[in-house]
Amino acid sequence: MRAPVGLALLWALAACAAQDRPEVAASPAPLRAGQDPAAAPDPYASTYRPGPSERIAIVGATILTGTGEAIENGTVLIADGRIEAVGRDVAVPEGHARIDGRGRWVTPGIIDPHSHLGVWSQPDSVEAQNDVNELTDPNTAQVWAEHSLWPQDPGFDAAREAGVTTLMILPGSGNLFGGRTVTVRNVPAVTMQAMRFPGAPAGLKVACGENPKRVYGGRGRSPATRMGNVAGYRRAWIEAADYQRRWDRWRDGAGAGDPPRRDLQLDTLAGVLRGEILVHNHCYRADEMAIMIDVAREFGFRIRAFHHSSEAYKIAPLLAREQICAVTWTNWWGYKMEVFDAIEENAAIVDAAGGCAAIHSDDPLVVQRLNQEAAAALSAGRRAGLDISEGEAIRWITANPARILGIDDRTGTLEPGKAADVVLWSASPFSIYALAQTVWIDGARMFDRGRPGGAHSSDFLVGQAGQEAR
């Protein structure tokens, strides 16, 4: 019997994917009895492989490199998945296809440092799509967001069409310790492993403030207050430090005797103490961010970034001194008490203090207009008297998120040798009218608005009413 057309098409697509993008890694060797988890190979290694790279020259565009530089009438050369050259007087080698960039703008691919795509997938009004919060205990450091990630969430397509090439996917904020994050390349895929950014460090989602105390206080258990939150962090870090000492003693004894029993929760926390896992801390209020810095000092780890950080502007010099980035929105305000002091100038003030500011989405709609969020933050900063150029502000959605995710040596700026993650815009990305016309990831054309199927054909992908903040 002949297969239905739809099923036949799926089989054909699967065959192409198997040829062009291997999706399943070879099974890893099992962890040997007594093997130190700190030295164990990653059992979920990436199988991401870039698509076929184009060899092109974008000529005559305005280029925002992500390094702070703006180049008028510039050229970007791409070959073998990398940026070859960027500048005003760049010769175009033979064999490079020319793209006319006159009247258009070029930027690095946008990086969203805080997303729940794939773990709270569309349609997110359906409970079956909600895998973002393991709300079973205040400490769920043992869970990994990648084990919930559904690569076929249509939100990834909408984000790619808005110039987003890389995202960090986090667990939700209902727990003190929400679990591990995962950084992904925004490429069409069927498995999580085929999206996972090769070699990107894992992160740990930590949450302070209203969410954990509301969730667990509402169940008549700790934490029910902010002081209960802090006691919960300190208790967990004490246990993690003790766990790490037990493994250190076993290693110092050359592995003699029975090793400590592995604990998935403590493996993650010990990874933070060893400096291998980056801390991403959901925290709105300035006073709580200062307390979390104290907790980090007590246990000898560093916080990579405060996420949401609506009051970062109040402690901008402290964040700059501690080298902690502030990841924020521009105009989300007032939906709960800890957000009442949010201001649109937040990112600009952090930047002006010498700190690291970034704009995130935390939402399947905002991810489709991160360039506009950055534009609104830039405009607010300028109205406040801060002299910030567009070349500097583009870093809030490119270079700085790459730094936060620990991948700034590979992407986030248009510099020779880095991945050719490039967006060609129809106008300045700080214009409300700008559209991402063409998007390359590792030099492979992943979206082209001018080609058939290169624009939205469904309202479903644009978003749905009633979507809530994460």
N, C-alpha and C positions, 0 to 999 in steps of 0.2 A: 504494500500500500504506500502511496506517495505521501511524504510528510507534508503537513500544512506549510504554507508559504512562510508564515512567521517563524515556525520552528526551524525550517530549513535555513532561514536567514540567521538565526541565532547560532546554528551549527557552523555556518560559514564564518561568522564573526569570531567564534571561539577558535576555529582553525587558524585564522589570521593572527589572533592574539598569541596562539601557541608558537607560531613561527617567528613573529616579530618581537615579542616581549615575554620571555619566559616568566611565569607567574609563581612557580612553586620551587622553593629551594630544596636541595637535598637534605634529608633528615640529618640533624646534627648528632654527633656522638653523644651518648648519654653521659650525664655527670657521674664521674667515678665516685665510689664510696670514699668519703673523706676529702674530696676535692674542694678546695677553697672556692666559694662562690665568687669571690672577687677576681679570681683568675680564670673562671669558666668562660668558654666561648659563648657569645650571644646566641641563644637558640632560635631567635627570630631575626636572623640577618636579612638585610634588604636584598630583594632580587630585582630592584629597579634598574632598568637599562634605558638610557635616553634613546629617543627615536632617531631616525636618520637626520643628521644635521645638514642644514642648508649652507651654502657658501655664497654670502651676499654682502652687499655694501649699501647701507642706507645713507643717502647723500643729500646734503642741503638742509638738514633738519636742525632744530634747536635741541641740544642734548643736555639733559640734566644727569650728570654722571653718578650722583649719590655720594660723591666725595665733597660736595659743597660747590663744585664748579658748574658753571653754565656755559655752553659753547654754542655760539650762533653760527649758522651755516656750516655745521660740522658733519663729519662722516664717522660711521661705525662699521667696522669690518667684522664679520662673523665667519668662522670656519672651524670644522671639526668640533663643534659643540662649545667653542670658546670665543671670547672676545679677542680678536687679533690686534686691533688698533682703534683708538678713539682720538679725534682731534679735528682741527680746522684745515690743516694742510696734509691730508692723508691721501696718498696715491692709491687708486683702486687697482689691485692686481688683475691680470687676465684670469678668466674663469669665474670671477665673482659676478653674480647677477645684480644689476643696479636697481635699487628701489628709490623712487623720487620722494625725498622727505621734505621738499619745500613747503612751507606753511604748516608743517606738522612737527611734533615733538617726540623725542625718544627718552625713555627712562629705563632704569633697571626694572625687572619684574617686581610687582608689589608682594610684600611678605606680611601675612597676617599673623602676629605673634600670639593671638588668643582666639581660638575658634572651637566650636563644638560640632562642626560639620562631620557627618559620618557617625557620630555617637549620639546625636539627637537629630535624627534625619528627617527630611521632609517626606510626607506631611507630618510636622511635629505635633499636630493636634491628636495624632493617633498614639496611644500609650505604648503600643508595640514598638514604636520607633525611638522610644526614650531609653537609652542605655548609658546616660551620662553620669548618674549619681548612684553609687552603691551605698544607699542610705540604711546600712545595717549596723554600723558602729562608727563612733567618732574618728577612729583611726582605720582607714582602709588603704594604707600605703602599699599593700600587697597587690592591688589591682592595677592593671595597665590599660590605658585608654585604647591602645591598638587592638586589644582583644574584643572591643565593642565596635570597632570602626567598620562601617559599611561603605565600601568605595563607590557604590553606585548611587549614593545620595545625590540627587540632581542639583543640590546646592553647590557641589564642586564645579559643575558646568557653568552655573551662573557666575561663580567667583572667577573662573578662568576667563570668561568673556568680559570681566571688568579688570583684567590685567593682573590677577593674583596668581602667582606661580608657585609659591611655597606657603605652607600653613603649619602652625603648631596646634595640634588637637589636644585639648585638656579634658580631664574629668571635671565634673561640676564642683560647686563650692559648698555643698551641704555638710561636709565633714571637715574636721580639723586637718586631716591628711586625706586628700581625695584619691591619690594614686599617681601613677607615672603618666607623663605626657609622651606624645610621639610627634615628630616632625615629618611632614610628607611633602612630596612633589605633587603639584596639582595636575596630574596626568590621568587620562582615562584608564581605568584598571578594574579588574575583577577581584583582586586580593589586596589585602593591606600591605603585604610584603612588596608588591610591585609599585607601591607609592612611597614606601618608607625611604626617607632621605638617607643615602648611604653614609654611615659614620657620624650622623648627627647625634650629639649627646642626648640622653634621656633627661627629662625634668621631673620634679616632684611638685604636684599641686598642693599647696598649703592654703588654708582659708582662715581668716580671722573675722571678727565682727559679728554682724547680726545672724548670718545664715546658720552656722553650727549651733549657736546657743538657742536659736528658734527651733531648729529641727529636733534637737535632743532635749532641751528644756521643756518643749511641748510634750515630750514623752515621759516627763518626770524623772529624768536622769541627767547626769553631768555630760557636757557643760550646759548650764542654764544661764550663765553670766559670762561677761568678758573675762573675769578673773578665773572662772572655770575653764575657759578656752586656754588661757596661758598655762594653767596647771596641767592641762592635758598635753600641750606641746612639751613641757619640761619633763613630764613623766615618760613620754615616748622617747625623748632624746637621751634620757638617763638609761633606759633599757637598751637603746641602740649603741650607746657608748660601751656598755657592759658586754653586749654581744660582740662588738668589734674587738674588745680586749681579749675575750675568750678565743677568738680566731687568731689574734696576734700571738697569744701564748702558744697555741697549737703550732702555728707556723714557726715560731722561734725554737720550738722543740723538734724541728725538722719532720713534723708530721707524725711523731711517735704517739702511740695511744689512740684512743677513740677521738675523732674530731667532734667539735660542737655540733649539735643538731641544727640543721638549716631551718630558717624561719623566713618565709617570703616577705613578710611585713618588715622585719628587721634587716633583711638584705637591702631593701630600698633605702631605709634610713641610714644604714651603715655606708651605702654608696654615696650619700650626701656628705657624711663625715670624712670620707676619703677624697672628696672633691671631684668625684666622677659623675654625679648626678646634680643638675642645676636646680636651685630652688626658685619656684615661681609662686609668689605669695599674693593671693587675692586679699586686698586690704584697701579700704577706702580712706579712713580717717588718719590725719597726721599723727595724733597721739599713739594710735595703735601701730603705725609703721615704726615709730621710734621704739616702742616696746618690743616689736619683733626683731629689730636690730640688736637690742639688748639680749634677747634669747639667743640669737645667732652668735653673738660674742661669747656668751656663757658656754656654749657647746662647740665653738671652734669651727663653724661653717660660715659660708657667705650666702647672702640672698642675691640672686641674679637680677630679679625685677619684682617690683610691686605692680600688680595688675589691678586695673580700674583706678586706683590711686587718685581719687577725685580731689584730695587735699594735698597732693604732692607739692603744689605751689607754696604751701605754708612752710615746708621744710626743704625747699629746693637746695639750699647750700649744704644741708646735711646729706641729702641723697647724692649730690655731686661728690662730696668728700668721701662717702662710703662706696662710691662707684656702683650705685644701685640704680638701675633704669626705672623710669616711670612709664607704664603702659596704660593708656587712658583712651576715653572717647573725647569728643569735643563738646557735645551738647546734650548728653543724657543727664538728667537732673531730676531730683525730687521724688523718685519712685519709692524710696524708703529713707528713713531718717539719716542714715550715714552718707547719703548723697546730697543732702540739702546745701552743702557749701561748695558744690561743683561749679566751676567757672570755665568759660570757653577759652580763656587765656592760659589754662593749665600747662599744656605742652610747651607753649612759647616761653613761659616763665621758667620752667625747668631747664629748657635749652639755654636761655639767657644767663642762667646761673652756672653754666658750664657742665650741666648734667646731660643725661641721655634720655630723651623723650621718644616715645613711639605711640602711634595710633593703632588701636585694635578694633575688631568688630564685635566679638562675643555674640554675634547675631547673624542669621542667614540673609538679612536684608542689608545691614550696614556693610557687610563684606563686599557688596556690589557697588559701593561708593566710597571706598576708603580714600580715594583721591580727593573727593569732595569734603570728607571729614578733615583731611589735612589742610585743604584750602580754607575751611572755616576757622580752624585753629590759627592758621597764618594770618588771616584777616583780623581776628580778635587780638592777636599779639601786636600787630601793627597799630591797631586803634589804641592800644595801651601804651604806645610809644616805643615799642621794641623794634629795632632795625634788623629784620630777618629777611634774607633773600629767598627766592624760590629754590635756588640751588641748595640752600641749607635746609629748607623745610621739606624737600622731597626725601631727606634722610629719615624722617619720621615714619615713613611707610616702606623704606627699602633698607638702607645701611644699618640703622639702629635696630630694627627687628632682627636682622641677620646676626648682629652682635649679641642680642639677647638670647637667641637660639643656639649660639656657639658655632655658627656656620659662616661667619663673616670673612673667613679666609677663602671661601669658595663662591659666594654669591652676595648680592646686596648692592654692588656697585658695578659700573661699567669701566672695568680696568683690564688691560691685557692679561690673559691667562685665566681669568675668572669665567665661570659658567656663563654661557650666552643666554641668560634669562633677561629678555628684552621686550619692551612694550612700545609699539608705535602708536601714538595718539593722534586723533584728528585735529586737536587744538591743544593749548596748554592744559596739562592735567589738573591745574588749579582753576579751570573754567568749568562751570556747571554744564556747559554744552559739550565738553570733551567726551569722546568715546574711544575706548581701546579698539583700534582697527585691526592690529595684528599682534599676536602674542607668541613669542618663542620661548621654549624651555629647553635648555641645553642645546640651543641652536635648531631645535625641531619646531616647525610651525604647528602650534597646538590650537590656534584659533585665528580665523581670518574672516572679518566681518564682510568682506567683499566676495566671498565664495558662497556657493549654495549651501544652505544649512548653517551659515555663519552668524546668524542673528536669532534672537529669541522668537520662537514660533508658538510658545505656550505661556499663558498667564501663570501656570503652575510654577514655572521656574522663577518668576519675578518675586514671588513671596505670597504670604497669606495673611489675612487679617487676624489679629489676636495673638500674634507671636510674642512671647514674653522674653524678658531679659534673662541671661544665664547667670 
